[in-house]
Amino acid sequence: GAAGLPDAASVIRRIKSAETEPGVFEGEAKEIFSKAYGVRSLYLSPTSIETYLKCPYKWYLDKHLRLFTPSDIDSFVLRKGTVVHAVLEEFVKTYGKPVTDENIEDAYAYIRQIAREKFVAEKINPPEWAADAAWYSDDVDDVHGHYRPLYEFLKHEAKLAKEGWEAWKSRTEYDVNGMVEKDGFSFRYGGQIDRVVERDSSDGKAREFCIIDYKTGTPPTDDGTAVQLPLYAAAYCRESGGSPDDGYYYQIGVKEIGKSSFKKKGELFDSAISRGLENAASAAAGIRDAQLRPLPAKDACKYCPYKRFCKSAVKSSWGDGQ
């Protein structure tokens, strides 16, 4: 198998056997695994690290053995997220001026047209896709009490401008790369920041920046597994010389919209970044040391693609008929 470890078929046989414990590797297998992930050139994506923090065993099956193939539903959801990101990116890059209370209707007409074009360009026919396209572009018959996600997004844009953020000049889909070092062990990471907005600092020194990550689904929580924004903030700070002021997830779904922070209540942004880097370093060390036992949790197990052959899955969370 990969890196000298058991292949997918043998993994499944071992999981179903009452004589083994999932995620436990000893002897030669553990040594080979540690060599594969203990090199200085180790590269881990933020999403891979987050998967490990939520459940090391799922990381092993998903990221190492690559057992999971997305279903049509998963692909549909991913494509919708990609389109919404593209709509927001094009608006930010091409509208060319701040959104204000005075021009918000003009901005709304502009972004609605972008949404129509982006959704149509995908050439997807299922009713669910057409419904989402109509919802985002506000092309619905019943407008009574209609929730308009893109209009709410523009209200957030106007608020950014009022707070001094140069939102119309922000960087979108910005590539960053960084490195985390701890106790003589290091790993590299990289990715694309959905958006970085900047403004002049009150002391006139380094420019302040804010990292924004858009989500069409449910954003991560502050349970310690969300390391993407801290890693991105640390990398951007190093590259730009700017001062990190804030960072948050911005959910823009068909039913919910709004900010969601990875910070704990009352936590300073710098402290949240340090905590995220510590958690990421711990995850990398766990991968290197083959610490891959499952972390069963009701909600996580319910939607896990490996629940049917993972002995540690929380069976009560599967629901009727599962």
N, C-alpha and C positions, 0 to 999 in steps of 0.2 A: 504494500500500500504506500501512500504518500509519506515521504520522509521516513520510510522504514516501518511505519505503523500498520496495523491491520487495515485491510480494505473495507469498503462499505458492507459487503456481504458478511464478512467475518465479524464486523462490529455488531450488526443486527443479530447474528447468532449468539454472540456473547451477551448482548443485552437481554435476550430472551432466556438465557440460561440462569438458573437460580444459583449457580456456583460463582458468579462473577458480580462485581460492583461497577456500575457505569462510571466512566471517567477516571478510573484508577489504572495507572501504568507504572510498572516497576521494572527494575533490571535494565536489560539492554534497550527495550522500547523507550523507557524514560530517558535513558542516556542519549539515544539517537534524537529524540524529540528536543531535548535541551540543546543539543548541538545545532539543530536546524533553526531554533529561535533564539539562541544565545549569542549570535554573531553581532558585531558592531554595526553591520550594514542592515540590520533588521528594520523593516518598514511595516508599519501598522496604520491602517486608516482609522480615523476617529470612530466611524460606525462599527468597525470590527472590535475596537476596544469597548465600546458601549455594549455590544453583544456579549462579550466576555463578562463584563461586570454584572449583567443581568442574569446570565447563566453560563458558566464556563463550559459545561457539557454541550450546550447548544452551539457555542462558538466552535467547539471541536468538530461537531457534525456539519455545521453550516459553512464555516470559513476555512477549516482545514481539509475536511474530506469533501466538501462541496456536494453534499447529498441532495440539497433542496433545489427543485426546479419550480419557479414561480408558476402558479396556475393562471388561467385566463383572467380570473377576478383580480389577482394580484397585479397582473400586467396592466389591466384596465385602470386600477387605482394609481399605479406608477405613472402611466401616461397622462392621466389627468393632472397629477402633481407637476409633471414636466411642462405641460401646457400652461398652467397657471403661473409657474415660475417665469416662463417665456413672456407671458402677457405683462407681468410686473416689470421685468427687465426692459422690455421694449419701451414701455411707458416712461420709465425713469431715464432711459438713454435719449429719447426723442422728444419728449414734451418740452424740455428746454427752459423751464421757468418754475418758480415755486408755486405750489398749490395754495391758494388762499380762499377765504370765505367768499371773495368776490368772483373768482374764476372757477370755482369747483364744478359748476354745471358744465362749463366748457371742457374741463378736464375729464369729466365723467363721459361726455359724448365721445371724446377722443379714446379713452381706454376701453369703452364698450365696443368700439369698432375694431380695436386690436383684438379683443377677446373673440369676437365673431370670426375674424379671419384665422386666428390660431386654431380654434376648435374645428372649423371646417377643413382646414389644411390637413388634419389628421386622417380624414376619410374613414371615420369609424361610424357604423350605422346603428348599433343597438340603441333602444329607447333610452336607456340610462345615460348614455353619452349625450344624446340630444337634449335630455332634460337638464343635465349639468351645464351644457353649453348655453341653453336658454336662461338658466338661473344666473350664471355668472355675467352674461351680457345683458341681463334684465329684459329679455325678450319673452315675457310670460303674459298670458291673458289676464290672470287674476292678480292685480297689483295691490289689492287691499291687504295692508299689513305685510306686504312683501319685504323680506329681508334682502338687502342688496349688498353683497360682500365687497364688490369693487368700489361702491360709494363709501362704505365704511373705511376701506383702505385709503381713499383720498382724504377722508376726514383725519386720518392718522398722519397723512402727509402734511396737511395744513398745520397740524399740531407740532410736528417736527420743525417746520419753518418758524413757527412762533417761538420755539425754544432756542432758536439760533442755529439749528442744524442746517447745513447746506445740502438738503436732501436731493435737489435737482442736479447736483454735481457728484453724487455719490458713486462709488465703485460697485459694480455688480458682477457676479460670477468671477470674483477675484481669486486667483490662485495664490496659495500660501504654502510654505514648507517650513518645518521646524524640527527641533530635536529636544528630547527629554532625557536628562541624565540624572541618575541617582545611584549612590553606593557603587560606583564603578561600572554600572550597566547603563546602556543608552539605547534608544531606538529613534528612528526618524518617522515623521508623519507628514501628511499633506492633504490638501483638499481645496474645494472651492467655497469661499464665503459668498453667501447669497447677496449680501449687501453690507457696505461699510459707509457710514455717514460721518462727516467731520464738522467741527466748528472751532473757532478761536477760543482758547482757554481764557478764563477770567484774569489770570496772572500774566497773560501775554507771552507765555513761554511755549511749551510744546502744544501742538494741536490736539484737541480731545477727539476721540473717536468712539463710535458705538457700532457693535456688530449685531446685525439682524439676520435671523434665519427664518425663512418662510416655511410654514407647514400647512398642507391642506387636510392632514389628518390630525390626530391627537398629539400635541407636543410632549416632549419628555418632562419628567417631574424633577424635583430637587432631592431625589433619594440617593444621590451620590453616583448614579450611573451615567449622568449626562456630562460628558467631557468634551463634546464637539466644540462648543462655544469657548470654553476656557483655552483649549488648544489653539483655536483660531485666533483668539485675542492675543495670546502670548506670541504667536508667530507674527501677527501683524504689528504688534508693538515693537518687536525686534527689527522688522523690515522698515517700518516707517519712522520710528523714533517718536511716535505719538504717545499720548497718554490715554489709557483705557478708561472711559467714563461709565460705559454701560454696555449691556449685551442682553438680548432676549430673543425668544421665539415669537413669531407673529403668526398666529393661526388665521388662515383665511379659507375657511370651509364654506359649504353651502348653507350651514346652519349655525355655525359659530365663528366668531372672529374676535381677535384681541391679543394682547400681550401675555406672555407666560415666561417667567424668569426661571433660570436654573439655580439662582441664588436662594439660600435659605432666608427666612424672614429676618430682616434687620442686618443681614450680612453685607459687608462692603464688597464692591466689585473686585478689588485687588485680592481680597481674601478668598473670594469664590474662585478666582483664577488659580490661586495657589492650591486650593483644595482639589480642583479638577486635575491639575498636573500631578498631584500626589496619587490620586485615584488611578490616573492613566499609567503612572509608573508601576503601581502595585499590580495592575492588570498585566502589563508587559512581563513583569517578573513571574507572575503566575503562569503565563503561557510558556515562558522559558523553562520553568520547573515542572511542567506537565501537571499542574493543579487543575484538574478538569472535572471535578465532581459536579453533579447537577445542583441547581438552586431552585427547587420547586416552589412555585407560587401560583395561587389559584388563577388569577387573570392571565398570567404569562403562559401557564400550561394549557389553558383553554384554547388559545390560538396558535400554539406551537405545532409546526408541521411534523414533529417527531414524537408527539405524545403517545401514539399508538404502540410504539415499541420501547419507550422509555419507562423503566420500572419505577422511577421516582416521580413521574408525572402525577399531579393532583387529580385523581380520577373524578372526584366529585365536581370538578369545574368543567367537565366536558359537556354537560348538558344532556338532555334526553336524546336518545337515539345515536349518541356518539360512540 
